[in-house]
Amino acid sequence: MAKVSLRGRFVLVMVTFAVGLSAVGGYMAWWQAERALEVELDTRVRWVARAAADVGLSASTFALLQPGFEDQRIWTAMHERLRQLRSIVPESYILSETNTALVTSLPADSIPIGARLPQFDLHRPELELARATGDASSFPFTHPDDDRLVQWGFASLDDQKMVLAVLMPADHLARLRQLRRNLFLGSAAAAALATLLAMVLAASVVRPLERLSHVAIRIQRGHMDEPVAGEAGHEVGRLSQAMERMRLGI
C-alpha cells in the first residue's frame, strides 16, 4: 500500500476538517429550522381548525342532517360556510362520529351525506385525539392529486363527537428542501475552498520540510559538499541552521 506524502496528509486533514465542520453545522441548522417550522405549522393548523370550529359550527345543527338532505337549506348554508374557508384552506370537512361525511367545502354533488372518506382512515388516531382533547394535527404528507405538501388539522365540535377537518398547505417543507440543497452546495464549496487553502499552506509549510528531508537524506549518505540552504520561518529556519552546523561538524 502506497504511503501518503506529508503534503497529501496535510491536504486530507484540512479538507476533512472543513467538510466535517460544515456538514455538522449545516445539519444542525437544518434540523433546528425543521423543528421550528414543524412546530409553527402544527400550531397554525390547530389554531385554524379550532377557530373555524368555534365560529358558527354547532354540532346540534349537523345532527339534523340525513342522507338525501343535500338540497335542504340547512345543508346548503353549512356548505356555503365551509366554502368561505377556502380562502384559507383548500379543503374542509365536517365528519360524523364514525368519520363519514356530513358537509364538505367541495362541490355540492361530489360527496353526499354519509359517504365514507378513505383519506381519513390513516388519521384515526389524530381524529380520536381531537375528540378527546379538542384539536389535533397530522404529519405533513404529499397530496395524491397534485404532489403538494399538506397537513390535516382537526378540531372537535361542541359535542366532542363531530370533527372539523381542514387541509393546510405545508409549503415550509419545500423551503426546507431548498435549504438542504443550499447546505449541501455550501459543504461542497467549503471542501473546494479547503482544498485550495490546504494546497497554498502546504506550499509554504510542507515544502520547506520536504526540502530539509531531502537534505537530511543527502547528509546521511555522506554528501557533505553542498551547503544547507536557509529556510524562512522561525522553527524551520532554526532547523535548517542546525542541519548546516551538523554538515560542517560544528
C-alpha positions as CSV (number, residue, x, y, z in Angstrom):
1,M,0.0,0.0,0.0
2,A,1.5,3.3,-1.1
3,K,2.3,5.8,1.7
4,V,0.6,9.2,1.7
5,S,3.0,12.1,1.5
6,L,3.1,14.7,4.2
7,R,1.6,17.2,1.7
8,G,-1.2,14.7,0.9
9,R,-1.9,14.2,4.6
10,F,-1.9,17.9,5.2
11,V,-4.4,18.5,2.5
12,L,-6.5,15.5,3.6
13,V,-6.7,16.7,7.2
14,M,-7.7,20.2,6.1
15,V,-10.4,19.1,3.7
16,T,-11.8,16.5,6.2
17,F,-11.9,19.1,8.9
18,A,-13.6,21.7,6.7
19,V,-16.2,19.3,5.3
20,G,-16.9,17.8,8.7
21,L,-17.4,21.2,10.3
22,S,-19.6,22.5,7.5
23,A,-21.6,19.2,7.4
24,V,-22.2,19.1,11.1
25,G,-23.0,22.8,11.3
26,G,-25.3,22.6,8.3
27,Y,-27.1,19.6,9.6
28,M,-27.7,21.3,13.0
29,A,-29.0,24.4,11.3
30,W,-31.3,22.4,9.0
31,W,-32.5,20.2,12.0
32,Q,-33.3,23.3,14.1
33,A,-35.1,25.0,11.2
34,E,-37.1,21.9,10.5
35,R,-38.2,21.5,14.2
36,A,-39.1,25.2,14.5
37,L,-41.1,25.2,11.3
38,E,-42.9,22.0,12.1
39,V,-44.0,23.4,15.5
40,E,-45.1,26.6,13.8
41,L,-47.2,24.8,11.2
42,D,-48.6,22.4,13.7
43,T,-49.7,25.3,15.9
44,R,-51.1,27.2,13.0
45,V,-53.1,24.3,11.6
46,R,-54.6,23.5,15.0
47,W,-55.4,27.2,15.5
48,V,-57.2,27.5,12.1
49,A,-59.2,24.4,12.8
50,R,-60.1,25.4,16.3
51,A,-61.0,29.0,15.3
52,A,-63.2,27.8,12.4
53,A,-65.0,25.2,14.6
54,D,-65.8,27.8,17.2
55,V,-67.4,30.3,14.8
56,G,-70.9,29.2,13.9
57,L,-70.3,25.4,13.6
58,S,-72.7,23.8,16.1
59,A,-73.0,20.0,16.4
60,S,-76.7,20.3,17.0
61,T,-77.1,21.8,13.5
62,F,-75.2,19.0,11.8
63,A,-77.0,16.3,13.8
64,L,-80.1,17.2,11.8
65,L,-78.5,16.2,8.5
66,Q,-79.6,12.9,7.0
67,P,-78.6,11.3,3.6
68,G,-80.6,13.0,0.9
69,F,-80.6,16.4,2.6
70,E,-78.1,17.8,0.2
71,D,-80.7,20.1,-1.3
72,Q,-82.1,21.3,2.0
73,R,-81.4,24.9,3.2
74,I,-79.6,23.8,6.3
75,W,-77.1,21.7,4.3
76,T,-76.7,24.5,1.7
77,A,-76.0,27.1,4.5
78,M,-73.3,24.9,6.2
79,H,-71.8,24.0,2.8
80,E,-71.5,27.7,2.0
81,R,-69.9,28.4,5.4
82,L,-67.2,25.8,4.7
83,R,-66.7,27.1,1.2
84,Q,-65.9,30.5,2.7
85,L,-62.9,28.8,4.4
86,R,-61.4,28.1,1.0
87,S,-59.6,31.5,1.1
88,I,-57.6,30.0,4.0
89,V,-57.6,26.2,3.5
90,P,-58.2,24.3,0.2
91,E,-60.4,21.6,1.7
92,S,-62.6,21.3,4.8
93,Y,-64.9,18.6,6.1
94,I,-67.4,18.0,8.9
95,L,-67.1,14.4,10.0
96,S,-69.6,12.4,11.9
97,E,-68.7,10.3,14.9
98,T,-67.9,7.4,12.5
99,N,-65.8,9.7,10.3
100,T,-68.3,9.8,7.4
101,A,-69.1,13.0,5.6
102,L,-71.7,15.4,6.7
103,V,-70.7,18.6,4.9
104,T,-67.7,19.5,2.8
105,S,-66.3,22.5,1.0
106,L,-66.1,20.5,-2.2
107,P,-68.8,20.9,-4.9
108,A,-72.2,20.0,-3.6
109,D,-72.7,16.9,-5.7
110,S,-69.2,15.4,-5.1
111,I,-69.6,13.9,-1.6
112,P,-73.1,13.0,-0.3
113,I,-74.0,12.9,3.4
114,G,-72.9,9.7,5.0
115,A,-70.2,9.0,2.4
116,R,-67.1,7.1,3.6
117,L,-63.9,9.1,3.3
118,P,-60.9,6.8,2.8
119,Q,-58.4,9.7,3.2
120,F,-59.1,9.8,6.9
121,D,-58.5,6.1,7.6
122,L,-54.9,6.8,8.2
123,H,-55.7,9.6,10.6
124,R,-58.0,7.8,13.0
125,P,-55.6,8.3,16.0
126,E,-55.5,12.1,15.3
127,L,-59.2,12.2,15.0
128,E,-59.7,10.4,18.3
129,L,-57.2,12.7,19.9
130,A,-59.1,15.7,18.6
131,R,-62.3,14.3,20.1
132,A,-60.5,13.7,23.5
133,T,-58.5,17.0,23.7
134,G,-60.3,19.4,21.4
135,D,-57.8,19.5,18.5
136,A,-55.0,17.6,16.8
137,S,-53.0,17.6,13.6
138,S,-51.5,15.1,11.2
139,F,-47.9,14.7,10.0
140,P,-47.2,16.6,6.7
141,F,-47.7,14.4,3.6
142,T,-47.8,14.7,-0.1
143,H,-51.3,15.3,-1.6
144,P,-52.1,12.4,-4.0
145,D,-53.7,14.7,-6.6
146,D,-51.0,17.3,-7.2
147,D,-47.9,16.4,-5.1
148,R,-48.4,19.4,-2.8
149,L,-47.1,19.1,0.8
150,V,-50.1,19.4,3.1
151,Q,-51.2,18.7,6.6
152,W,-54.6,18.0,8.3
153,G,-55.8,20.0,11.3
154,F,-58.7,18.6,13.3
155,A,-61.0,20.3,15.9
156,S,-63.9,18.7,17.7
157,L,-67.3,20.5,17.7
158,D,-69.2,21.2,20.9
159,D,-70.5,17.6,21.3
160,Q,-66.9,16.3,21.1
161,K,-68.0,13.7,18.6
162,M,-68.2,15.5,15.3
163,V,-64.9,16.9,13.9
164,L,-64.0,19.7,11.6
165,A,-61.1,18.7,9.4
166,V,-59.1,21.3,7.4
167,L,-56.3,20.7,4.9
168,M,-53.5,23.2,5.2
169,P,-50.5,23.7,2.8
170,A,-47.2,22.7,4.3
171,D,-45.1,24.8,1.9
172,H,-42.4,25.3,4.5
173,L,-41.1,21.8,3.8
174,A,-40.4,22.8,0.2
175,R,-38.3,25.6,1.6
176,L,-36.5,23.2,3.9
177,R,-35.6,21.0,0.9
178,Q,-34.2,24.1,-0.8
179,L,-32.3,24.9,2.4
180,R,-30.9,21.3,2.4
181,R,-29.7,21.7,-1.2
182,N,-28.1,25.0,-0.3
183,L,-26.3,23.5,2.7
184,F,-25.1,20.7,0.5
185,L,-23.7,23.1,-2.0
186,G,-22.2,25.1,0.8
187,S,-20.4,21.9,2.1
188,A,-19.1,21.3,-1.5
189,A,-17.9,24.9,-1.7
190,A,-16.2,24.5,1.7
191,A,-14.4,21.4,0.5
192,A,-13.2,23.2,-2.6
193,L,-12.0,26.2,-0.6
194,A,-10.3,24.0,2.0
195,T,-8.5,22.1,-0.8
196,L,-7.2,25.3,-2.3
197,L,-6.2,26.7,1.1
198,A,-4.5,23.5,2.1
199,M,-2.5,23.4,-1.1
200,V,-1.4,27.0,-0.5
201,L,-0.5,26.3,3.1
202,A,1.3,23.1,2.0
203,A,3.4,25.1,-0.4
204,S,4.5,27.4,2.5
205,V,4.8,24.9,5.3
206,V,5.2,21.4,3.9
207,R,7.5,22.2,1.0
208,P,10.4,23.5,3.2
209,L,10.1,20.4,5.3
210,E,10.3,18.3,2.2
211,R,13.4,20.1,1.1
212,L,15.0,19.6,4.5
213,S,14.0,15.9,4.4
214,H,15.9,15.6,1.1
215,V,18.9,17.4,2.7
216,A,18.9,15.0,5.7
217,I,18.9,12.0,3.3
218,R,21.8,13.6,1.4
219,I,23.8,14.1,4.6
220,Q,23.0,10.6,5.8
221,R,24.5,9.3,2.5
222,G,27.7,11.3,3.2
223,H,27.3,14.0,0.6
224,M,28.6,17.0,2.6
225,D,29.8,19.3,-0.1
226,E,26.6,21.2,-0.8
227,P,25.5,23.7,2.0
228,V,22.1,23.5,3.5
229,A,20.0,26.4,2.2
230,G,18.4,28.6,4.8
231,E,14.7,28.4,5.2
232,A,12.2,31.2,6.2
233,G,10.3,30.9,9.4
234,H,11.4,30.6,13.0
235,E,11.2,26.9,13.6
236,V,12.0,25.7,10.0
237,G,14.8,28.3,9.8
238,R,16.4,27.1,13.1
239,L,16.1,23.5,11.8
240,S,17.9,24.4,8.5
241,Q,20.7,26.2,10.5
242,A,21.1,23.2,12.8
243,M,21.4,20.9,9.8
244,E,24.0,23.2,8.3
245,R,26.1,23.1,11.5
246,M,25.7,19.3,11.5
247,R,27.0,19.2,8.0
248,L,30.0,21.3,9.0
249,G,30.6,19.3,12.1
250,I,30.4,22.3,14.5
